[in-house]
């Protein structure tokens, strides 16, 4: 987790592109992959607090399973990779993502409401349908309910579901899953900035890391939902997955070395 959060510092040092990728403390990190869903507050180099994590399955896992159910068989057979979440994104948004007119919810009630489709189904926001309603504001992630809803919609319709419905369902799955991420990020941001009075210490950056971070719609949704500088990390875009996981520990080691060198006058490089 710490390596994911600090990887943008290495990207910035390597000048991978012209963007300013180095987050300034404090910042939030959203780790989203097939094995993790975690929101982290990084106050300084060695001070990180987990604000929310999944209580059941990871977001990457549910998106991958959704892709296997939603995508037409011929699309899966022709896919050039086993990461079907990325295939689902391209299927849902074949054109440039900017052409998709996404409007972020403006109220809590709008965020929690079901959006009925023309196909007769509607996906509920995670934790919105709890018995008392108290879970709707809990600082946690949950995706098992979304996965079950997709199974119910797709069951027995492997060959009969129309292409247009599959596209609509793919878009809705990504919207509901990503708005759940954005919801908890917004809640954390409001709470943190309320107690941190000095403007210099206010959180203004979100680092998005992990395999799901490469999703263009996720970035668009995060930017539209909150006035945050969104950084997608090295692992998502600049290098292939194998190189990213090799370099992330190095990013952590280098960052810690230079921090401790200033503090303890170290002379031997890592």
PyMOL commands that set and color helices and strands:
alter all, ss='L'
color gray80, all
select helices_A, chain A and resi 2-14+59-70+73-78+84-92+97-99+108-112+134-137+144-154+163-195+199-201+211-214+216-225+241-264
alter helices_A, ss='H'
color red, helices_A
select strands_A, chain A and resi 27-32+37-44+47-53+205-209+229-232
alter strands_A, ss='S'
color yellow, strands_A
deselect
rebuild
show_as cartoon
